[in-house]
Amino acid sequence: GLTAFTVAVTRRRPFEASLERVVQSGRPYTVEGERVHNVFTLHLVNKRPGPRTFTVAVTGPAAAETVVAMTEVELASLADRRVPVHVYVPLDAFRAGLRSELTVVCREPEGDDLSRLATAPLLGPTRR
């Protein structure tokens, strides 16, 4: 009873922010000219008791051009939104192990903002 409730409350996250890969034409990435193109959806879920504003900032990788469709999202309590994210890496800069990283901040009325890192591996051609 009480133990299960305590575990549920302490493990509950105030919001979710996850990067989910979008597979296009059956491929996890495409090569467009001299760039590798990965497509993601940033899935945001507001678990707070009231409406909140979320801001999204690109934190990596430095070699990539990352385009986030919306960098400020307002969500009602228990609402969610999916935001398209496109990541372009020059072919000559692509390396296995690169990760797309977005910092998502939930602005709190009391001033103690909450942040989460949404990250996912970047895929591309292997070098020979």
C-alpha positions in Angstrom: 0.0 0.0 0.0 2.0 2.9 1.3 5.3 1.6 -0.1 3.9 1.2 -3.6 2.4 4.8 -3.4 5.8 6.2 -2.2 7.7 4.5 -5.0 5.1 5.7 -7.6 5.3 9.3 -6.4 9.1 9.5 -6.2 9.6 7.8 -9.6 7.0 10.0 -11.3 8.6 12.4 -13.7 7.0 15.9 -14.0 7.2 15.7 -17.8 8.4 13.5 -20.5 10.7 14.5 -23.4 11.9 11.7 -25.8 13.3 11.6 -29.2 11.7 9.0 -31.4 13.2 8.0 -34.8 11.1 8.4 -37.9 11.8 5.8 -40.6 11.3 7.2 -44.1 11.0 5.0 -47.1 12.0 2.0 -45.0 15.4 3.6 -44.0 16.5 5.0 -40.7 18.4 7.8 -42.4 19.0 9.2 -45.9 22.0 10.6 -47.7 21.2 13.9 -49.4 24.1 15.2 -51.4 27.0 15.6 -49.0 24.8 15.3 -45.8 23.3 12.5 -43.7 19.7 13.3 -42.8 18.1 11.8 -39.6 14.5 12.5 -38.8 13.0 12.4 -35.3 9.9 13.3 -33.4 10.3 15.0 -30.1 7.5 13.7 -27.9 6.6 16.0 -25.0 4.1 15.1 -22.3 3.1 17.6 -19.5 2.4 15.6 -16.3 2.2 18.8 -14.2 -1.1 19.8 -12.6 -1.5 22.9 -14.7 -0.5 24.3 -18.1 3.2 24.7 -18.8 5.5 26.2 -21.4 8.4 24.1 -22.6 11.4 25.4 -24.4 13.6 23.3 -26.6 17.3 24.0 -27.3 19.8 22.1 -29.4 22.8 21.0 -27.4 24.5 18.6 -29.8 26.3 17.5 -31.8 28.3 20.6 -32.8 28.9 19.2 -36.3 25.2 18.9 -37.1 22.6 21.3 -38.3 19.5 20.6 -36.2 16.1 22.0 -37.1 13.4 21.8 -34.5 9.9 22.7 -35.9 8.8 24.4 -32.6 11.2 25.7 -29.9 8.5 26.8 -27.6 5.5 24.6 -26.8 2.5 25.3 -24.5 0.8 22.2 -23.1 -2.3 21.8 -20.9 -2.0 19.4 -17.9 -1.7 15.8 -19.1 -1.5 16.9 -22.8 1.2 15.9 -25.3 2.6 17.1 -28.6 4.9 15.7 -31.2 7.4 18.1 -32.7 9.4 17.2 -35.9 13.2 17.4 -35.6 15.6 17.1 -38.6 19.3 16.6 -38.1 21.8 17.1 -40.9 25.4 16.0 -40.5 28.0 16.6 -43.3 29.2 13.2 -44.6 32.8 14.0 -43.8 31.9 14.8 -40.2 29.7 11.8 -39.6 31.1 9.2 -37.1 29.5 6.2 -35.4 28.4 7.2 -31.9 27.2 10.7 -32.7 24.0 11.6 -30.8 21.3 14.2 -31.3 20.8 16.1 -28.0 18.0 18.5 -27.1 17.6 20.2 -23.8 13.9 20.6 -22.8 13.0 23.1 -20.1 9.6 23.1 -18.3 9.0 26.6 -17.0 7.5 26.5 -13.5 5.4 29.3 -12.1 7.3 29.2 -8.8 10.6 29.7 -10.7 12.3 26.3 -10.2 12.4 25.3 -13.8 12.8 21.6 -14.6 15.0 20.3 -17.5 15.5 17.0 -19.3 17.9 15.9 -21.9 16.3 14.1 -24.9 18.9 12.2 -26.9 19.0 9.6 -29.7 21.8 8.1 -31.8 22.4 9.4 -35.2 22.7 6.8 -37.9 24.5 7.0 -41.2 26.7 5.1 -43.7 29.7 3.2 -42.4 33.1 4.3 -43.6 35.2 2.0 -45.6 
